Amino acid sequence: MAFMQVEFYSEVLALASTIQVIAPERSSAGKEVPADGYPVLYLLHGGSDNHTSWHRFSSIERYAADKRVIVVMPSVQYSFYTDQKLGFPYFTYLSEELPAVVGHLFHGSGRREDTFVAGLSMGGYGAFKLGINCPEKFAAVASLSGSLDQRDRLGPTPSINNEMMLRMAHYTFGSMEEYSGSRNDLAHVLEEHLRTGVRLPKFYQACGTLDHNYEINQSFYRQFGGRLDLTCETAEGRGHEWDYWDEQIRRVLEWLPVRGGDLS
């Protein structure tokens, strides 16, 4: 696998953007590039991380080699992968501009059946948000320790005791009233899709019992577990930690419906 850091100008963000990419090497693998392009996994970081975190703290490059997928790791600051009320349109960047860049530069497939997204914590929310709001673009989405509901951050008595995190939540989503019923409210959008029969991706959800996002994940599963193609993994005694996410991203790669397995 080849590993690279790519700098390009984002028209959507109107600034220089950085991604890290893991991509198959045709020469070393002795295989031709698939005619329709390589499958692509967009791998999203957590709130205090950036585009380097997955490569630094997990074995994603080694795991991805078995599947011969392109792994794209963007950086979105503390935006919750959202078109922020006060800030940048990161959701539009990820759902529209970045896939076009990946297809152009790396021969990534643009087909729904070849496109996947996964993430941890804030990135888990981002992964489900992309899959729920753009179900026509993603075949499978995975959330690891995802913060799947933002009401606690926006309410009058938040459990989070971090002024910067709370300030960024309001910069991103606005008020509770603006969040509820919007496309940022995942449960609301998902209920609408289920009511109208929208074709949805496969979902994978994992969280440890000691994770501060455990109850949010359990609530999501109680609401949707029997109504979606949803795989839910619960790990006793595991918290918000890289050892767990490293184990889980390997399982996610095994779970993904990658066309042709190892593309051999």
DRENPA-3360 file (N, C-alpha, C; in nm, 2 decimals, always signed):
BEGIN
1 = MAFMQVEF = +0.08/-0.12/+0.00/+0.00/+0.00/+0.00/+0.09/+0.13/+0.00 ~ +0.04/+0.23/-0.07/+0.11/+0.35/-0.07/+0.04/+0.44/+0.03 ~ +0.12/+0.53/+0.10/+0.07/+0.62/+0.20/+0.12/+0.76/+0.15 ~ +0.03/+0.86/+0.16/+0.06/+0.99/+0.11/-0.02/+1.09/+0.19 ~ +0.03/+1.21/+0.20/-0.04/+1.33/+0.25/-0.06/+1.42/+0.13 ~ -0.18/+1.47/+0.11/-0.21/+1.55/-0.01/-0.27/+1.68/+0.03 ~ -0.22/+1.79/-0.03/-0.27/+1.92/+0.00/-0.33/+1.97/-0.13 ~ -0.45/+2.02/-0.12/-0.52/+2.08/-0.24/-0.61/+2.19/-0.19;
9 = YSEVLALA = -0.65/+2.28/-0.29/-0.73/+2.39/-0.26/-0.88/+2.34/-0.27 ~ -0.95/+2.37/-0.16/-1.09/+2.33/-0.16/-1.18/+2.45/-0.20 ~ -1.25/+2.44/-0.31/-1.34/+2.55/-0.36/-1.45/+2.56/-0.26 ~ -1.50/+2.46/-0.20/-1.61/+2.46/-0.11/-1.57/+2.54/+0.02 ~ -1.46/+2.50/+0.07/-1.41/+2.57/+0.20/-1.34/+2.70/+0.17 ~ -1.30/+2.72/+0.05/-1.22/+2.84/+0.01/-1.09/+2.85/+0.09 ~ -1.02/+2.74/+0.11/-0.90/+2.73/+0.18/-0.82/+2.60/+0.14 ~ -0.69/+2.60/+0.18/-0.61/+2.48/+0.15/-0.66/+2.37/+0.24;
17 = STIQVIAP = -0.67/+2.25/+0.19/-0.72/+2.13/+0.26/-0.62/+2.02/+0.26 ~ -0.61/+1.94/+0.36/-0.52/+1.83/+0.38/-0.59/+1.70/+0.40 ~ -0.55/+1.60/+0.33/-0.60/+1.46/+0.35/-0.48/+1.37/+0.36 ~ -0.50/+1.26/+0.43/-0.40/+1.15/+0.42/-0.47/+1.04/+0.35 ~ -0.40/+0.96/+0.26/-0.46/+0.86/+0.18/-0.37/+0.74/+0.18 ~ -0.43/+0.62/+0.20/-0.37/+0.49/+0.18/-0.43/+0.43/+0.06 ~ -0.35/+0.39/-0.04/-0.40/+0.34/-0.17/-0.32/+0.22/-0.21 ~ -0.39/+0.13/-0.28/-0.32/+0.01/-0.33/-0.21/+0.05/-0.43;
25 = ERSSAGKE = -0.11/-0.03/-0.43/+0.00/-0.02/-0.53/-0.01/-0.13/-0.63 ~ -0.04/-0.09/-0.75/-0.07/-0.19/-0.86/+0.06/-0.27/-0.89 ~ +0.17/-0.21/-0.89/+0.30/-0.28/-0.93/+0.33/-0.39/-0.83 ~ +0.33/-0.35/-0.70/+0.37/-0.45/-0.60/+0.26/-0.56/-0.58 ~ +0.14/-0.53/-0.61/+0.03/-0.63/-0.60/+0.02/-0.72/-0.72 ~ +0.08/-0.67/-0.83/+0.07/-0.75/-0.95/-0.07/-0.76/-1.01 ~ -0.16/-0.66/-0.98/-0.30/-0.66/-1.02/-0.33/-0.53/-1.09 ~ -0.42/-0.54/-1.19/-0.46/-0.42/-1.26/-0.56/-0.34/-1.17;
33 = VPADGYPV = -0.56/-0.21/-1.21/-0.66/-0.12/-1.14/-0.80/-0.16/-1.19 ~ -0.90/-0.18/-1.10/-1.03/-0.22/-1.14/-1.09/-0.12/-1.24 ~ -1.16/-0.16/-1.34/-1.21/-0.08/-1.44/-1.30/+0.04/-1.39 ~ -1.37/+0.01/-1.28/-1.46/+0.11/-1.23/-1.40/+0.19/-1.11 ~ -1.27/+0.16/-1.09/-1.20/+0.23/-0.98/-1.20/+0.15/-0.85 ~ -1.11/+0.19/-0.76/-1.10/+0.12/-0.64/-1.21/+0.15/-0.54 ~ -1.26/+0.06/-0.46/-1.35/+0.10/-0.35/-1.28/+0.20/-0.26 ~ -1.36/+0.28/-0.20/-1.31/+0.39/-0.11/-1.38/+0.39/+0.03;
41 = LYLLHGGS = -1.30/+0.39/+0.13/-1.34/+0.41/+0.27/-1.30/+0.55/+0.32 ~ -1.39/+0.63/+0.35/-1.37/+0.76/+0.41/-1.36/+0.73/+0.56 ~ -1.25/+0.77/+0.63/-1.23/+0.73/+0.77/-1.21/+0.86/+0.85 ~ -1.31/+0.88/+0.94/-1.32/+1.01/+1.00/-1.27/+1.02/+1.14 ~ -1.20/+1.12/+1.18/-1.14/+1.14/+1.31/-1.24/+1.19/+1.41 ~ -1.20/+1.19/+1.54/-1.27/+1.24/+1.65/-1.25/+1.38/+1.67 ~ -1.32/+1.44/+1.78/-1.33/+1.58/+1.80/-1.20/+1.65/+1.83 ~ -1.11/+1.58/+1.90/-0.98/+1.65/+1.93/-0.87/+1.60/+1.84;
49 = DNHTSWHR = -0.90/+1.53/+1.73/-0.80/+1.47/+1.64/-0.80/+1.54/+1.51 ~ -0.72/+1.49/+1.41/-0.72/+1.54/+1.28/-0.69/+1.43/+1.18 ~ -0.65/+1.46/+1.06/-0.64/+1.37/+0.95/-0.52/+1.27/+0.98 ~ -0.43/+1.30/+1.07/-0.32/+1.21/+1.10/-0.35/+1.10/+1.20 ~ -0.46/+1.11/+1.27/-0.48/+1.03/+1.39/-0.50/+0.88/+1.36 ~ -0.58/+0.85/+1.26/-0.60/+0.71/+1.23/-0.47/+0.64/+1.19 ~ -0.39/+0.70/+1.11/-0.26/+0.64/+1.07/-0.16/+0.63/+1.18 ~ -0.16/+0.73/+1.27/-0.07/+0.73/+1.39/-0.10/+0.63/+1.49;
57 = FSSIERYA = -0.23/+0.61/+1.52/-0.27/+0.54/+1.64/-0.33/+0.40/+1.61 ~ -0.35/+0.37/+1.49/-0.41/+0.23/+1.45/-0.32/+0.17/+1.34 ~ -0.36/+0.05/+1.31/-0.29/-0.03/+1.20/-0.37/-0.03/+1.08 ~ -0.44/+0.08/+1.05/-0.53/+0.08/+0.94/-0.46/+0.05/+0.80 ~ -0.34/+0.09/+0.79/-0.27/+0.07/+0.66/-0.26/-0.09/+0.64 ~ -0.22/-0.15/+0.74/-0.20/-0.30/+0.73/-0.33/-0.37/+0.71 ~ -0.44/-0.33/+0.78/-0.57/-0.39/+0.76/-0.62/-0.36/+0.62 ~ -0.60/-0.24/+0.57/-0.66/-0.21/+0.44/-0.60/-0.28/+0.32;
65 = ADKRVIVV = -0.47/-0.33/+0.34/-0.40/-0.40/+0.24/-0.47/-0.53/+0.20 ~ -0.53/-0.59/+0.29/-0.60/-0.72/+0.27/-0.73/-0.69/+0.18 ~ -0.78/-0.57/+0.18/-0.90/-0.54/+0.10/-0.88/-0.47/-0.02 ~ -0.76/-0.41/-0.04/-0.72/-0.33/-0.15/-0.82/-0.22/-0.18 ~ -0.85/-0.14/-0.07/-0.94/-0.03/-0.08/-0.85/+0.10/-0.06 ~ -0.90/+0.21/-0.11/-0.84/+0.34/-0.08/-0.90/+0.39/+0.05 ~ -0.82/+0.43/+0.14/-0.87/+0.49/+0.27/-0.83/+0.64/+0.26 ~ -0.93/+0.72/+0.28/-0.92/+0.86/+0.28/-0.95/+0.92/+0.42;
73 = MPSVQYSF = -0.85/+0.99/+0.47/-0.86/+1.05/+0.61/-0.86/+1.20/+0.60 ~ -0.97/+1.27/+0.60/-0.98/+1.41/+0.60/-0.96/+1.48/+0.73 ~ -0.96/+1.61/+0.73/-0.95/+1.69/+0.86/-1.06/+1.79/+0.86 ~ -1.14/+1.80/+0.96/-1.25/+1.89/+0.96/-1.26/+1.97/+1.09 ~ -1.15/+1.98/+1.17/-1.15/+2.05/+1.30/-1.26/+2.00/+1.39 ~ -1.32/+2.08/+1.47/-1.43/+2.04/+1.56/-1.56/+2.08/+1.50 ~ -1.59/+2.03/+1.38/-1.71/+2.07/+1.30/-1.82/+1.98/+1.31 ~ -1.80/+1.86/+1.36/-1.90/+1.75/+1.36/-1.95/+1.72/+1.22;
81 = YTDQKLGF = -1.86/+1.74/+1.12/-1.88/+1.70/+0.98/-2.01/+1.77/+0.93 ~ -2.03/+1.89/+0.97/-2.15/+1.97/+0.95/-2.13/+2.10/+0.87 ~ -2.22/+2.14/+0.79/-2.22/+2.27/+0.74/-2.26/+2.37/+0.86 ~ -2.15/+2.42/+0.91/-2.17/+2.49/+1.04/-2.25/+2.62/+1.03 ~ -2.33/+2.65/+1.13/-2.40/+2.78/+1.14/-2.30/+2.89/+1.13 ~ -2.20/+2.89/+1.21/-2.09/+2.98/+1.21/-1.96/+2.91/+1.18 ~ -1.92/+2.91/+1.06/-1.79/+2.83/+1.03/-1.79/+2.79/+0.88 ~ -1.75/+2.66/+0.86/-1.73/+2.61/+0.73/-1.83/+2.50/+0.69;
89 = PYFTYLSE = -1.85/+2.49/+0.56/-1.95/+2.39/+0.51/-1.88/+2.25/+0.49 ~ -1.85/+2.19/+0.60/-1.77/+2.07/+0.60/-1.86/+1.95/+0.54 ~ -1.99/+1.95/+0.57/-2.07/+1.84/+0.52/-2.07/+1.84/+0.37 ~ -2.08/+1.96/+0.31/-2.08/+1.97/+0.16/-1.94/+1.93/+0.11 ~ -1.84/+1.98/+0.17/-1.70/+1.94/+0.13/-1.69/+1.79/+0.13 ~ -1.74/+1.72/+0.23/-1.72/+1.57/+0.24/-1.81/+1.50/+0.15 ~ -1.93/+1.54/+0.13/-2.03/+1.47/+0.06/-2.02/+1.49/-0.09 ~ -1.97/+1.61/-0.13/-1.97/+1.65/-0.27/-1.83/+1.67/-0.33;
97 = ELPAVVGH = -1.75/+1.75/-0.27/-1.62/+1.79/-0.33/-1.51/+1.68/-0.31 ~ -1.50/+1.63/-0.19/-1.39/+1.53/-0.17/-1.40/+1.40/-0.25 ~ -1.52/+1.34/-0.27/-1.53/+1.23/-0.36/-1.49/+1.26/-0.50 ~ -1.52/+1.38/-0.55/-1.47/+1.41/-0.68/-1.32/+1.42/-0.69 ~ -1.26/+1.47/-0.59/-1.11/+1.48/-0.58/-1.05/+1.34/-0.58 ~ -1.11/+1.25/-0.49/-1.06/+1.12/-0.48/-1.07/+1.04/-0.61 ~ -1.18/+1.06/-0.68/-1.20/+0.99/-0.81/-1.10/+1.04/-0.91 ~ -1.07/+1.17/-0.91/-0.98/+1.23/-1.01/-0.83/+1.19/-0.98;
105 = LFHGSGRR = -0.79/+1.20/-0.86/-0.65/+1.19/-0.82/-0.61/+1.04/-0.80 ~ -0.70/+0.96/-0.75/-0.67/+0.82/-0.71/-0.74/+0.71/-0.78 ~ -0.82/+0.74/-0.88/-0.91/+0.64/-0.95/-1.00/+0.57/-0.85 ~ -1.05/+0.65/-0.76/-1.15/+0.59/-0.66/-1.29/+0.58/-0.73 ~ -1.35/+0.47/-0.70/-1.48/+0.45/-0.76/-1.58/+0.55/-0.70 ~ -1.67/+0.59/-0.79/-1.78/+0.68/-0.74/-1.91/+0.61/-0.72 ~ -1.91/+0.47/-0.74/-2.03/+0.40/-0.73/-2.07/+0.38/-0.59 ~ -2.20/+0.38/-0.56/-2.25/+0.36/-0.43/-2.20/+0.23/-0.37;
113 = EDTFVAGL = -2.20/+0.12/-0.44/-2.17/-0.01/-0.38/-2.02/-0.02/-0.35 ~ -1.94/+0.08/-0.39/-1.80/+0.08/-0.36/-1.76/+0.19/-0.26 ~ -1.85/+0.26/-0.20/-1.82/+0.38/-0.12/-1.87/+0.35/+0.02 ~ -1.78/+0.37/+0.12/-1.81/+0.35/+0.26/-1.75/+0.46/+0.34 ~ -1.81/+0.47/+0.46/-1.76/+0.57/+0.56/-1.76/+0.52/+0.70 ~ -1.66/+0.54/+0.78/-1.65/+0.50/+0.92/-1.58/+0.61/+1.00 ~ -1.60/+0.61/+1.13/-1.54/+0.71/+1.21/-1.55/+0.68/+1.36 ~ -1.48/+0.75/+1.44/-1.48/+0.73/+1.58/-1.53/+0.86/+1.65;
121 = SMGGYGAF = -1.61/+0.84/+1.76/-1.66/+0.95/+1.84/-1.73/+1.05/+1.75 ~ -1.68/+1.18/+1.74/-1.74/+1.27/+1.65/-1.74/+1.22/+1.51 ~ -1.64/+1.14/+1.47/-1.64/+1.08/+1.34/-1.74/+0.98/+1.32 ~ -1.78/+0.91/+1.43/-1.89/+0.81/+1.42/-2.02/+0.88/+1.39 ~ -2.05/+1.00/+1.45/-2.16/+1.08/+1.42/-2.15/+1.12/+1.27 ~ -2.03/+1.17/+1.23/-2.02/+1.21/+1.09/-2.04/+1.10/+0.99 ~ -2.00/+0.98/+1.02/-2.02/+0.86/+0.93/-2.17/+0.83/+0.92 ~ -2.24/+0.82/+1.03/-2.38/+0.80/+1.02/-2.46/+0.91/+0.96;
129 = KLGINCPE = -2.41/+1.03/+0.98/-2.48/+1.15/+0.92/-2.47/+1.15/+0.77 ~ -2.35/+1.11/+0.72/-2.33/+1.10/+0.57/-2.42/+0.99/+0.52 ~ -2.42/+0.88/+0.58/-2.50/+0.77/+0.53/-2.65/+0.79/+0.54 ~ -2.69/+0.86/+0.64/-2.83/+0.89/+0.66/-2.88/+1.00/+0.57 ~ -2.80/+1.10/+0.55/-2.84/+1.21/+0.47/-2.81/+1.19/+0.32 ~ -2.72/+1.11/+0.29/-2.68/+1.08/+0.15/-2.69/+0.93/+0.12 ~ -2.80/+0.86/+0.15/-2.80/+0.72/+0.14/-2.78/+0.67/-0.01 ~ -2.80/+0.75/-0.10/-2.77/+0.72/-0.24/-2.62/+0.71/-0.28;
137 = KFAAVASL = -2.54/+0.75/-0.18/-2.39/+0.76/-0.21/-2.31/+0.66/-0.13 ~ -2.37/+0.60/-0.03/-2.29/+0.51/+0.06/-2.36/+0.37/+0.08 ~ -2.28/+0.27/+0.06/-2.34/+0.13/+0.08/-2.33/+0.08/+0.22 ~ -2.24/+0.13/+0.30/-2.22/+0.09/+0.44/-2.15/+0.20/+0.52 ~ -2.20/+0.21/+0.64/-2.14/+0.32/+0.73/-2.12/+0.26/+0.87 ~ -2.01/+0.30/+0.94/-1.98/+0.24/+1.07/-1.94/+0.35/+1.17 ~ -2.00/+0.34/+1.29/-1.97/+0.43/+1.40/-1.91/+0.36/+1.51 ~ -1.79/+0.41/+1.55/-1.72/+0.35/+1.67/-1.72/+0.45/+1.78;
145 = SGSLDQRD = -1.79/+0.42/+1.89/-1.81/+0.51/+2.01/-1.87/+0.64/+1.96 ~ -1.96/+0.64/+1.87/-2.01/+0.76/+1.81/-2.10/+0.84/+1.90 ~ -2.08/+0.98/+1.89/-2.17/+1.07/+1.96/-2.28/+1.10/+1.87 ~ -2.38/+1.01/+1.88/-2.49/+1.01/+1.78/-2.60/+1.11/+1.80 ~ -2.60/+1.18/+1.91/-2.71/+1.27/+1.94/-2.64/+1.39/+2.01 ~ -2.68/+1.51/+1.97/-2.61/+1.63/+2.02/-2.70/+1.71/+2.12 ~ -2.81/+1.66/+2.16/-2.90/+1.73/+2.25/-2.83/+1.77/+2.38 ~ -2.75/+1.68/+2.43/-2.69/+1.70/+2.56/-2.60/+1.83/+2.55;
153 = RLGPTPSI = -2.53/+1.84/+2.44/-2.44/+1.96/+2.43/-2.51/+2.09/+2.41 ~ -2.63/+2.08/+2.36/-2.71/+2.20/+2.33/-2.81/+2.24/+2.44 ~ -2.84/+2.15/+2.53/-2.94/+2.17/+2.63/-2.89/+2.26/+2.74 ~ -2.98/+2.29/+2.84/-2.95/+2.39/+2.94/-2.86/+2.33/+3.05 ~ -2.85/+2.20/+3.06/-2.77/+2.14/+3.17/-2.68/+2.03/+3.11 ~ -2.58/+2.07/+3.02/-2.50/+1.97/+2.96/-2.41/+1.89/+3.06 ~ -2.39/+1.76/+3.03/-2.31/+1.68/+3.11/-2.16/+1.71/+3.08 ~ -2.13/+1.77/+2.97/-1.99/+1.79/+2.93/-1.94/+1.92/+3.00;
161 = NNEMMLRM = -1.83/+1.91/+3.07/-1.77/+2.02/+3.15/-1.65/+2.08/+3.07 ~ -1.68/+2.12/+2.95/-1.57/+2.18/+2.87/-1.63/+2.30/+2.79 ~ -1.59/+2.42/+2.83/-1.65/+2.54/+2.77/-1.62/+2.55/+2.62 ~ -1.50/+2.51/+2.57/-1.48/+2.52/+2.43/-1.56/+2.42/+2.35 ~ -1.58/+2.30/+2.40/-1.66/+2.20/+2.33/-1.80/+2.25/+2.32 ~ -1.86/+2.30/+2.43/-1.99/+2.35/+2.43/-2.01/+2.47/+2.33 ~ -1.91/+2.56/+2.33/-1.92/+2.68/+2.25/-1.92/+2.63/+2.10 ~ -1.83/+2.53/+2.07/-1.82/+2.49/+1.93/-1.95/+2.42/+1.89;
169 = AHYTFGSM = -2.02/+2.35/+1.98/-2.15/+2.28/+1.95/-2.25/+2.39/+1.90 ~ -2.25/+2.50/+1.97/-2.35/+2.61/+1.94/-2.31/+2.68/+1.81 ~ -2.18/+2.70/+1.79/-2.13/+2.76/+1.66/-2.17/+2.67/+1.55 ~ -2.16/+2.54/+1.57/-2.19/+2.44/+1.46/-2.34/+2.42/+1.44 ~ -2.42/+2.39/+1.54/-2.56/+2.35/+1.53/-2.65/+2.46/+1.55 ~ -2.61/+2.57/+1.62/-2.70/+2.67/+1.66/-2.77/+2.63/+1.79 ~ -2.90/+2.67/+1.81/-2.97/+2.64/+1.93/-3.03/+2.50/+1.92 ~ -3.09/+2.45/+2.03/-3.16/+2.32/+2.04/-3.27/+2.32/+1.93;
177 = EEYSGSRN = -3.34/+2.43/+1.92/-3.45/+2.44/+1.83/-3.41/+2.43/+1.68 ~ -3.29/+2.49/+1.65/-3.24/+2.47/+1.52/-3.19/+2.33/+1.49 ~ -3.14/+2.27/+1.59/-3.09/+2.13/+1.57/-3.20/+2.03/+1.55 ~ -3.30/+2.04/+1.64/-3.41/+1.94/+1.64/-3.49/+1.95/+1.51 ~ -3.50/+1.83/+1.44/-3.57/+1.83/+1.32/-3.49/+1.87/+1.20 ~ -3.37/+1.90/+1.21/-3.28/+1.94/+1.10/-3.21/+1.81/+1.05 ~ -3.13/+1.83/+0.94/-3.06/+1.71/+0.89/-2.94/+1.67/+0.98 ~ -2.91/+1.75/+1.08/-2.81/+1.72/+1.18/-2.87/+1.63/+1.29;
185 = DLAHVLEE = -3.00/+1.62/+1.30/-3.07/+1.54/+1.40/-3.09/+1.40/+1.33 ~ -3.00/+1.31/+1.36/-3.00/+1.18/+1.28/-3.12/+1.10/+1.30 ~ -3.17/+1.09/+1.42/-3.29/+1.01/+1.45/-3.41/+1.06/+1.37 ~ -3.42/+1.19/+1.36/-3.53/+1.25/+1.29/-3.53/+1.22/+1.14 ~ -3.41/+1.24/+1.08/-3.40/+1.21/+0.94/-3.42/+1.06/+0.91 ~ -3.37/+0.98/+1.00/-3.38/+0.83/+0.98/-3.53/+0.79/+0.99 ~ -3.60/+0.85/+1.08/-3.74/+0.82/+1.09/-3.82/+0.86/+0.96 ~ -3.78/+0.97/+0.91/-3.85/+1.01/+0.78/-3.82/+0.92/+0.67;
193 = HLRTGVRL = -3.69/+0.87/+0.66/-3.65/+0.78/+0.56/-3.73/+0.64/+0.57 ~ -3.74/+0.60/+0.69/-3.81/+0.47/+0.72/-3.96/+0.48/+0.68 ~ -4.01/+0.60/+0.71/-4.15/+0.62/+0.68/-4.18/+0.63/+0.53 ~ -4.08/+0.68/+0.45/-4.10/+0.70/+0.31/-4.04/+0.59/+0.23 ~ -3.97/+0.49/+0.29/-3.91/+0.38/+0.22/-3.79/+0.41/+0.15 ~ -3.71/+0.50/+0.19/-3.58/+0.53/+0.13/-3.48/+0.41/+0.14 ~ -3.41/+0.38/+0.04/-3.31/+0.27/+0.04/-3.19/+0.32/+0.13 ~ -3.16/+0.25/+0.23/-3.06/+0.29/+0.33/-2.94/+0.20/+0.32;
201 = PKFYQACG = -2.82/+0.25/+0.37/-2.70/+0.17/+0.37/-2.71/+0.07/+0.48 ~ -2.61/-0.02/+0.49/-2.59/-0.11/+0.60/-2.52/-0.02/+0.71 ~ -2.55/-0.05/+0.84/-2.50/+0.02/+0.95/-2.42/-0.07/+1.04 ~ -2.31/-0.02/+1.10/-2.23/-0.09/+1.20/-2.21/+0.00/+1.31 ~ -2.24/-0.04/+1.43/-2.23/+0.04/+1.55/-2.16/-0.03/+1.66 ~ -2.05/+0.03/+1.72/-1.98/-0.04/+1.83/-1.95/+0.06/+1.94 ~ -1.96/+0.02/+2.06/-1.93/+0.11/+2.18/-1.90/+0.02/+2.30 ~ -1.81/+0.07/+2.38/-1.78/+0.00/+2.51/-1.87/+0.04/+2.62;
209 = TLDHNYEI = -1.89/-0.04/+2.72/-1.98/-0.01/+2.83/-1.93/+0.10/+2.92 ~ -1.79/+0.13/+2.92/-1.74/+0.23/+3.00/-1.72/+0.36/+2.92 ~ -1.77/+0.37/+2.80/-1.76/+0.48/+2.71/-1.86/+0.59/+2.75 ~ -1.83/+0.72/+2.76/-1.93/+0.82/+2.79/-2.04/+0.83/+2.69 ~ -2.02/+0.77/+2.57/-2.12/+0.77/+2.46/-2.20/+0.64/+2.46 ~ -2.18/+0.55/+2.56/-2.25/+0.42/+2.57/-2.40/+0.44/+2.57 ~ -2.46/+0.52/+2.65/-2.60/+0.53/+2.66/-2.67/+0.59/+2.54 ~ -2.60/+0.68/+2.47/-2.64/+0.74/+2.34/-2.65/+0.63/+2.24;
217 = NQSFYRQF = -2.55/+0.54/+2.24/-2.55/+0.43/+2.14/-2.66/+0.33/+2.17 ~ -2.68/+0.30/+2.30/-2.78/+0.21/+2.34/-2.92/+0.26/+2.30 ~ -2.94/+0.39/+2.32/-3.07/+0.45/+2.28/-3.09/+0.44/+2.13 ~ -2.99/+0.47/+2.05/-3.00/+0.46/+1.91/-3.04/+0.32/+1.87 ~ -2.97/+0.22/+1.93/-3.00/+0.08/+1.89/-3.14/+0.04/+1.93 ~ -3.19/+0.08/+2.05/-3.32/+0.05/+2.09/-3.43/+0.11/+1.99 ~ -3.40/+0.22/+1.94/-3.49/+0.29/+1.85/-3.49/+0.23/+1.71 ~ -3.37/+0.18/+1.66/-3.36/+0.14/+1.52/-3.31/+0.00/+1.50;
225 = GGRLDLTC = -3.27/-0.07/+1.61/-3.20/-0.20/+1.59/-3.28/-0.30/+1.51 ~ -3.41/-0.30/+1.53/-3.49/-0.40/+1.46/-3.55/-0.35/+1.33 ~ -3.51/-0.23/+1.29/-3.57/-0.17/+1.17/-3.47/-0.13/+1.06 ~ -3.35/-0.16/+1.09/-3.24/-0.13/+0.99/-3.15/-0.26/+0.97 ~ -3.07/-0.26/+0.87/-2.97/-0.36/+0.86/-2.85/-0.31/+0.94 ~ -2.86/-0.33/+1.07/-2.77/-0.27/+1.17/-2.70/-0.38/+1.25 ~ -2.57/-0.38/+1.25/-2.49/-0.47/+1.33/-2.44/-0.39/+1.45 ~ -2.47/-0.44/+1.57/-2.43/-0.36/+1.69/-2.34/-0.45/+1.78;
233 = ETAEGRGH = -2.22/-0.39/+1.81/-2.12/-0.46/+1.90/-2.11/-0.38/+2.03 ~ -2.12/-0.45/+2.14/-2.10/-0.39/+2.27/-1.99/-0.46/+2.34 ~ -1.89/-0.39/+2.39/-1.77/-0.44/+2.46/-1.77/-0.41/+2.60 ~ -1.78/-0.52/+2.69/-1.79/-0.50/+2.83/-1.65/-0.45/+2.88 ~ -1.66/-0.34/+2.96/-1.54/-0.29/+3.02/-1.44/-0.21/+2.93 ~ -1.49/-0.18/+2.81/-1.41/-0.10/+2.72/-1.45/+0.05/+2.72 ~ -1.36/+0.14/+2.71/-1.39/+0.28/+2.71/-1.36/+0.35/+2.58 ~ -1.34/+0.48/+2.59/-1.31/+0.57/+2.47/-1.16/+0.56/+2.45;
241 = EWDYWDEQ = -1.12/+0.46/+2.37/-0.97/+0.43/+2.37/-0.93/+0.37/+2.23 ~ -0.81/+0.40/+2.20/-0.75/+0.36/+2.07/-0.74/+0.21/+2.06 ~ -0.70/+0.14/+2.16/-0.69/+0.00/+2.16/-0.82/-0.06/+2.11 ~ -0.93/-0.01/+2.16/-1.06/-0.06/+2.11/-1.09/-0.03/+1.97 ~ -1.07/+0.10/+1.93/-1.09/+0.14/+1.80/-1.01/+0.07/+1.69 ~ -0.88/+0.04/+1.73/-0.80/-0.04/+1.64/-0.85/-0.18/+1.62 ~ -0.90/-0.24/+1.72/-0.96/-0.37/+1.70/-1.09/-0.36/+1.62 ~ -1.17/-0.26/+1.64/-1.29/-0.25/+1.57/-1.28/-0.21/+1.43;
249 = IRRVLEWL = -1.18/-0.13/+1.39/-1.17/-0.09/+1.25/-1.13/-0.21/+1.17 ~ -1.06/-0.30/+1.23/-1.03/-0.43/+1.16/-1.15/-0.51/+1.13 ~ -1.24/-0.51/+1.23/-1.37/-0.58/+1.22/-1.46/-0.51/+1.12 ~ -1.45/-0.38/+1.12/-1.53/-0.30/+1.02/-1.49/-0.34/+0.88 ~ -1.36/-0.34/+0.85/-1.31/-0.38/+0.72/-1.35/-0.52/+0.68 ~ -1.36/-0.61/+0.77/-1.40/-0.75/+0.74/-1.55/-0.75/+0.71 ~ -1.63/-0.66/+0.78/-1.77/-0.65/+0.76/-1.81/-0.58/+0.63 ~ -1.73/-0.48/+0.58/-1.77/-0.41/+0.47/-1.80/-0.50/+0.35;
257 = PVRGGDLS = -1.90/-0.47/+0.27/-1.93/-0.55/+0.15/-1.84/-0.50/+0.03 ~ -1.71/-0.52/+0.05/-1.62/-0.48/-0.06/-1.64/-0.57/-0.18 ~ -1.65/-0.51/-0.29/-1.67/-0.59/-0.42/-1.55/-0.68/-0.45 ~ -1.58/-0.81/-0.46/-1.47/-0.90/-0.50/-1.38/-0.94/-0.38 ~ -1.42/-0.90/-0.26/-1.33/-0.94/-0.15/-1.20/-0.87/-0.15 ~ -1.09/-0.94/-0.18/-0.96/-0.87/-0.19/-0.93/-0.82/-0.33 ~ -1.03/-0.82/-0.42/-1.02/-0.77/-0.56/-0.92/-0.85/-0.64 ~ -0.90/-0.98/-0.60/-0.81/-1.06/-0.67/-0.87/-1.11/-0.80;
% end
